[in-house]
Amino acid sequence: MAKAKKAAAKKGSEVAKRGTTAVAEPVDYSEYEQSVGDGFDGIDSSDLLVPFLVILQGLSPQITEKLPGFETGQIINSVTEEIWDENRILHFVPASVQHMYMEWKPDRGGFVAQHEISSDVVQWCKANQQFGKYATEAGNDLVETYHIYGVIVDKETKETTPALISFKSTAIKSAKAWFTKARSIQIRTPNGRRAAPLFSHRYILASKPAQNKKGKYFAWDIKLDNPGALMDPAGEWGQVVLEASLVAQMVKDDAIRGDFNATAGGGGSDAPSDGEIPDL
């Protein structure tokens, strides 16, 4: 957020002058109307990697390297390093839950692959090894993981950014509690009461101090934003609902995936041997 704060300060200084109330003139981009999307012909959605939302822990690189502007407990975007903390609320709309086993090289060696629960690799480990200590025949770590894809929402402008939260180890309990609660929200339909879509609600994401036998850390604190009120797909939140539903479809079609290589490098705290987060 250090960069974001500096950029915001610079922008503000350019617009507001001391003793005046100047307003920036809107920029007209209509000349681009005939060229929207040009230049991206050689890529498709599968080339686009979704950033992670990560809670900074004591051993996160931003903390150990003492980078200015970063503190433990902050939530960051793993790609842009944009920050959310007690001074800036993070609104998030979950869109899709993905249950996978992630394969990592030992000692933070990097991301290898993700495997379906029914895959031969996972089934071999379950049949031959102790739960929680799975390793592939190649010697790589195999870690059960829940990924929750969704969109970050700017509550004022309704702009969205795709993002992903990863839950592994006993932190999986937090993920299950989240989408179990979401699954309990029902709507009335002509065919009776049915579970509302996962992307029908906004949530406020924050971190909270926690502790176990391994030490102190920060865990996710997840609350409904405006409990009981669904976002009306035909109302002011319609575009947000649409964009979240598109993310859900893209996950289903395997058209997008997380930036797992970045997390193996420490940004996403998803690597099994990173040592950043004690078991929840």
C-alpha positions, 0 to 999 in steps of 0.5 A: 500500500506504500506505493498506492498511498504515495500515488494517491497523495501525488494525485491529490496534490495535482488536483487540489490546490491550497485554499481552492476546491478544484475538481479534475476534469473527466478524460474523454477516451471516446477515440478508443471506442473502435479499438477496445481490446485490440492488442490482446489477440494472442492471449485468452482468459487462460493466460490471465492469472488471478492474484491472491489475497494474503494476510501478512504474517511475521515471516512474510517477505514484506515484514522480514525485509522491513519494507516501508508501509507494511505491517503484520495483519494487513491484507495485501494483493499478491500482485499489486501489493495493494493493502487493506487494514483497519483504515481501509475496508475490504469488500469481497464477493465469493464466486466459486469454491475449488477443492484441490490438492496442490503439489509443491517442490520441497523447501519452497522450491516452487509450484508444480501442479494442482490435482483433482481429488479423484486424480491418481496422484491423490488417490495413491497418496491416500492409499499409501501415506499418512494424512497430512504428510502426503508426498508424490512419488517424485518427492513433492509435497501434496497439500489439501487446499480450498480456493475461494475465487471471487471479486474485490469490490469498490463499494463506491464505484462498484468496480471489481477485481478478480481475486483468490483466497487460499485455505490449507491445513487446519485453516480449511475449517475457516473456509468450510465455516464460510461457505457452509454459512453461505450455503444456508442463505436461502431465497424464495423461488416458484419451486420453493426455498433454494440456496442463494448463489454464492455470489449473491452476498458481499462480505467484509474481510479482515484479519484478527490476532490468533494464537496456538501452541506454535505461536501468534499469527493473524487469521481471517475474520469474515463477516457478512456485509449488510446481513440478510440483504441479497444483492439485487441483480436488477439493481445497483449491484447488478454489474457486480453480481454479473462479474462475480458470476462470470468469474464462477463460470470461468473457474468452472471452465478452467479458464482462469487460475491463481498465480500459484508461482507467486505464492510459492515465492512467499507472497501468498503463504500457500506453499506448505513449507513457508513457515509463515502461518501456524496451524489454525 
